[in-house]
Amino acid sequence: MNVMKFKILVVLLFSIGIFSCTEKETASAKMDEQHRPQYHFTPDSMWMNDPNGMVFFEGEYHLFYQYYPDSTVWGPMHWGHAVSPDMIHWEHLPIALYPDSLGYIFSGSAVIDINNTTGFGRDGKVPMVAIFTHHSMEGEKAGVLDYQNQSIAYSLDKGRSWTKYEGNPVIKNPGIKDFRDPKVLWHEESKKWVMIFAAADRVRLYHSPDLKSWEFSSEFGAEFGGHGGVWECPDLFSMTITETGEQKWVMLVSINPGGPNGGSATQYFVGDFDGKEFKLDSGFAKEVPKGSAKWVDQGKDNYAGVTWSNIPETDGRRLFLGWMSNWQYATVVPTKKWRSAMTLPRTMDLAKDSTGYYLISKPVKEVAPLEGEVTNFSAQKFDRDSVIFQFAEPNLLKVDMEFEIPASGMIALRFLNDEGEYVDVGYAVADQQYFIDRTFAGNSDFSKEFADFHTAEADYKKESVRLLIYLDVASIELFADDGRTVMTDIFFPKKPFNTVSVLASESDVNLKFGTFTKLKPAGSGK
Ligand code: FRU
């Protein structure tokens, strides 16, 4: 059978539902795959990195992602695609964008062109427009500088099929080696589209009436923030501080390497934006002189995260998702069929106190329906190093505990398995730092950068130590102090964790309250 006939047969089989039972089998088989997260998004198979094109449209959250369908190691980039009604239960869809004569399809975003400014809309159908970087491998190999350019494509059927614009690229590279990862937003005051993307050690901003012709507006960042590596995957959005009604603009910029615990991480800036220029808030500027940064997540495994476009005003949330890995070891982590997962979807909020502005991240409320059996702890004193909770597989758990701040030393929760492997999550009093220690968490021989102790600055005034932890087979996400300090770390234990004990180095452990909640797997779809 030739390739064309085979493709037609596959399409026919899908349309009459022959493959639907195979999909269900895949869902239960996934529960048995070692290290496969059960309520985080993973590709069915093969390589995945950054989330791309996140947009909400007609009841569906779209997640596109950097995808290489032929290997579990990074290669010619496509946009994989999945949709979900709640950001937790995902349906995998066919690949959305394939590499072409202009190059691989690198990271980018998607918008809904409600007013049909592009003219791509037809018969009343509203276009979904993807904005991405074309990365020319030939150009890179030939040693030219302008091998990354910004392009667009559109879909009139809710992202199921795509047409690339014949006028691509829409922004030509003027000769800057790293020139990528466009995020587009509609700026209501100036009634223009705005594009922000990374250009070497800064971001560039452009504006456009129609997503096709773009004019340069400004650049930002050479003088501020972390510069331990190249800038990537920016985002820009307005936020209102709930208590005061104050409105500010927040910019996210991923950086690799140069993260707070090494390798990849995402920093943020707070300021004002008039449609053309981003001006850093003068107070915030003092916190991020060149070489220092404020981090969205101080763990090792949250990179290239951006926020969803087109969330309805009635919802009003700023919803974030990151890639749960780190370029230091992403291509060699010990999973066989697929590589890497996304973080939990999170709400992002801006807050301010006497120390200045800061971001708050929390898991979205849509995770709650996964919650099962709950065990409550009332206020009590724990002996040091005592086992406080045991659970059976699958090791999916939400832990919410509030401790009195110990007089000195550190307190931690230890997640342990029958092999003696463990991850510690805790707080060090004198340093005012949260930490995750995955040094003895299982397989780590694939990279010398992996087995380590990671810390997170938390030098603000605290009444208590409040740990909200989500464990999903191969990852822990810590949202300390109501989401003010966040850490995400992955690990690869030989056996699932099944015991939690409490550790303290010097003092007693006084619990104010605690809850352990078992979580259910999300499966592959609803
Ligand atoms: C970030 C990144 C982006 C790029 C993509 C390529 O992880 O390096 O800058 O577009 O991955 O896959």
Residues whose N, C-alpha, C, O or C-beta is under 5 A from the ligand:
A	BS01	FRU	D50 Q66 M77 F106 S107 R180 D181 E232 C233 A304
